[in-house]
């Protein structure tokens, strides 16, 4: 095993041990007895979400390669693979390292990646697992190929196509074909297809208009793949899709895999557009002040990450405001909450919430049954890539 990956394995195990030592006292307690704020994962609900997606996709041309940038959990990722996922998607090299070192062996880094340390990490991972990465320019692809040759591995690449996000990706079919011609000549990488994220569609709340935008985005992505194939450039994979458009994208016969991630735990943002899945993720928080017409809790911006749209479970229609360490909502006339009571908040946007926490308090019913470390969290790389 390359030194980099040996080091990463040590960091991962140390993190798991530290988190279990720090939070393990909660196991066996009621979910209302945990020290707050705390990230709560309702495991039976998450399992049902995962199984529902797997069941819906049976017989469909598209398979699920769920994005773990949402939950950042090798344990949840394993449940998704056991339910039929063909592999996993990540946003960062760090997430990919954690998954591979946790024994998961088919990873797509759905991002363009630069920097010698990160490219060396990708190349090293590709010696132990199937690893793919997005590219949108020839020089970056050449650097990936050089790193792979040095490591004696082969890295799969997919051309990233800008389907309307105005983010990374080639803008035209001509650019994709020009890039594809260069990719097939590079030793150390293998051209596998195209990827494009129609995330801009999720910002359109009206279902009909969202579907129109999604169809336009997927048509462009599929046309790009077809053009590549017509020029002799292999493009067997057409990878796309998020939770907000999962059913639309998965129903498109031209799409081979979808990258939805939030469906496993859900949140209010995605739930407003697709009500097919349960809210399995909450933040436990304690009432710390009870003025006459307000309830103040100890979960604020720093506990929710992206607090907009966050609500109290069971009081989804009550407006909230958040400061750094406070959540404030106007109490209903018959509100019975008192100082010391624990309530649970449904995050507005789960990816922004999970990233703040060391651990999931995994619950079944009212009881905490396990602690799962959130290993690839934060803005950096946790010391895994150096």
N, C-alpha and C positions, 0 to 999 in steps of 0.2 A: 504494500500500500504506500503511495507517495507520502512524503513527510507532511505535506499540507493537510492531507485527509486524515492522517493519524492524529495530528494536532486538533483537527476539527472534532474528531470523535471524542477526544479527551474533554474538550470544552463542552460538548453536548452533554456528556455524562455528568460532568461537574455541575452544569446548570440544572439538570434534572434532580440531582441529589440535593442541591442547595434549595431549590423550590420545594421539594418534598419535606425537607427539614423545616423550612420556614413556615409552611402552610399546613403541614400534615395534621396538626392538632384539630383542624376543622373536620376531619373525617369522622363520621359517626354522629355529628351534630345535626340538628335541624338547620334547614337553610336560613331560618330567621335568627340563628344564633351565631352566624359567622361574623367576623370583624369586618366592618364596612369602611369604605366601598369595596365590594368584592364582585368578581366576574362569575356569574352562575351559568352553567351549561346543563340544561335539562336533557340528559342523555337519551331517554326513550323518545322524546320529541325529535331530537336530531336524527336518531335512527329512522324514525318514520319518514322524515323529510328525505333522507338519503334513499330509502327503499322506494318511496313514491317516485322520485326521479328515475331510478333504475327501472321500475315497472313501466313507467310511461314510455321509456325509450326502447323497450323490447320490440323488436321487429322494425324499428326505424333505421334509416340509413346512417344517421348521425349517432355517434357514441359520446359518452361523457368523459371529458378529461378535466375534472373540477379544479378550479383555481383555489389555491390554499392561501392566497394573500389575505383572505378574509379571516380564517380561523387560525392559521399559522400553527396547526397542531398535527404532528405525525400520527397521533392516535386517531383523530377524526379522518385524516387522509387514508389510513389503513382501512377504516370502516367503509370508506367510499370505494376503495379498490376491491374489498371483499364483496361489495354489492354489485360489482360489475364494471367499475370505471376502468378504462383502458390504460390509464396513467394519470398523471397530475400536472397541473400548470402552476407556475410560480411567477412572481414579478421580479424577484431578485436572485442573484447567485447564492446569497446566504440561505434563502429558503430552500433552494435546490440542494445545497450541501447538507442541510439538516435532514431532508427527506431521504437522500441516498444513504447517508450514514445511519439512518433509521431503518434501512432495509427495503426501501421502496425504489423500484428500478426502471421506471419510465417517466422521464421528466421533460416538460417543455418550459423553458424560460421564455415567457411571452413578453420579451423586452429586447431592445437592442442593448448590447453590453460593450463597454470599452474599459481599457486599463489593463496593464500586463498581469497584475495579481488576479484579477477576476477572470481573465481569459485563461490563465494557467489553471485556475480552479475548475473552470468548465472542462478543459481538456483532461484534467486528472479524473474528474467525475465520469467522463465518457469512457474511461477505462474500466469502470465498475458497473455502469448502467447505461441504458439508452438515454442520451441527453440531446435535446434539440434547443435551438436558440433562434430568435428572430434577427434578421439582418435587413438593412435597407441601403447599404452602400458597399462597393466592391473592396475598398481598402480595409474596412473593418472586417469583412469576411476573410480577406487575405491574412489578417492578423490572427483570426480564430484558427484558420487552417495551419498557420505556422506553429501556433501553440499546440494544436492537436498532433502535428507531426513530431514535435519535440517530445510529446508525452506518449507517442506510439498509439494514439487513439483516433477515432473518427467521430466528429460532431455533426449531428443533423442540423440543417438550416432550413428555415422557411422565410420567404420574402415577406416582410411586413408591408401591408398595403393600407394607405390612409383611406378609410371608407367614409370619412366625414367628420372624424374627431379633430382634424387639424392638429395632429400630434405627429409622432414618428410615422415613417412609412413612405413608400414611393407614391407619387401622385398620379401617374399615368400608366397605362398598359405598356406603352413603349419603354418607359423606364424599367419596368419589371422585366421585360424581355431582354433588354440590354444587360441588366444585372444578372439575370439567370444564365445568359451565355457565359459570363465570366465565372459564375459559381461552379458550373459543371466542369470547368477546367482546373479547379483547385483541388490538390490532393490534401486530405485531412478533413475535408467536410463532405457531406452528402446532401444534395439538393432534394428536398422532400415535399415542397409545396408552398402554400401561401397562408398567411394569417392576417386577420383584420378584425378590429374590435369596434362594434357599432354602439359604443357607450353613449354617444351623443343622443341616441334614440331614447335613452332612459330619462333624459331631461324633458321629454315631451309627454305630459301626463295624459293627454287625450289618446285613447287606445287606437282609434282609426288612423290618426296622423302618425302615431308611433309605428304602426304597422307599415305605412307607406314608406317612411324613412328607412325602416329595417329592410324592406324589400329592395329599395334602391341600393343600399349599402351592400347587401349580399349579392345582388346582380353584378355589381362592379367587381366584387371579390371573385365570383365564379368566372366571369369573363376574363379576368386576369389569369386565372389558373388554366382556362381553356386555351388562351393565347400562348402561354408558356408551353403547354403540351403540343400545340400545333407547330411550334418551332423545335420540337424534339427535346424539350427541357422537362424532366420528370416533375410532376406536381400532383402526386396521389393524395396529398392531404390538403383539405380546405378547412381551416380551423378558425372558429369565431364564436360569438355568442356570450352574453352575460345573463344574469338572472332576470333582468327586466324584460328581456326578449327571448328567453330560453325556449318557449314553446313555438314561437315563430321561426327562430333560426333552426331548431332541431327538426322542424317539419319541412325545411327546404331540402329537396333531394340532392342538391349540389354540395351541401355542407357535410363533411365527413366526421367532424367532432366539434363539440361545444365546450366552452370553458367556464360555464356558470359556476359561481362559488358561494354566493350569499345564501342560496337556497337551503344549505345544510343547517344554518342557524337562524337566518332571516332577521329582518329589522323593519322599521316603519317605512323607510324610503322605498324599499323593494316591495314590501307588503301592499303599499298603495297601488301598485301596478299589477302585481301577480299575487292573488290571494290563495295560491295553491298550497302554501307551506306554513307550518306552525312557527311561532316565535319561540325558538329554543334557547335564545340567549337573553339574559337580563343582567342588570347591575343591581345588587342588593345595596340599599342605602338606609341610613338611620335618620329618623326625625330628630332634629337637634334644637328646634325652636318652634313654638306654636302660638304666634300672635293670633288675635281674634279671627282674622279673615285670611290667614296665610298658613301654609305648611312649609317649613324649611328643612331640607335634608342635606346630608353631608357629601353628596355627589354633585360636583359642578363640572365646569369645562374640562378640568384636568382628569376627571374620572370617566368622561364620555368621549373625549376626543373630537367628535363632531356632534355637538348636542342638539342641533336643530332637528326638530321632529321627534325628539325623545319624549316619552310619555310614561306615566305610572301604569303598570299592568292593572287592568280593571278600571282605569280612569282615562282611557285613551282620548277622550274628548275634552279633557281639562288642559288648558294652556300652561306652559312652563316657561320660566326664564332661568338662565344659568349664569352664575359668576364663577370665578376660578374654583372655589371650594364650596359653593352653595348652589342648591337647586331650590327654586321658589315657585310655588303655585298657589293660586287663589283657592282657598278652601271652599268646598261646597257647603251649603247651609247645615247639612246634617253630618258633616265630616266628623268622624270619631277618632281620628289618629291623634296620638299623644306623643310627647317627647319620649324617646327610647324605643318607639315602635320601628320595626324594620319593614320597608316596602321594597318592591322591585321595579326598576325602570326598564322599559323596552328601548334599546338604543335606536336613534334615528338612522344611523349609518354604521353597521357592524364593523367594517374594516377599520374605521377610525377609532372604534372603542377598544377592540381586542388588543391593538398595538400598544396600549398603555399599561397592560397588565402582565405580571409575572406568571400568573396561573389561572386556569379554570378551576372553579369549585364544581366538580361534576356531581350532579344530583340525580337521584331516582326518587320520584315522589317528593317527600319533604326532607329526605336524608342525604347528606353529603357522603358519597361513596368513594370518591377518589379525588386526587389532585393531579392535573395535567399541566405540565410546564408549557408556557408559550415561549418557545426558544428563539425563533428568528424575529424578534420584536425590536422596535426602535428604528432610528434612522441610519444606523451604521451597519456593522457586520459582526458584532459580538466577539471580535477577536478570532473568528474562524478563518478569515482570509487575510493573510499577512505575508 
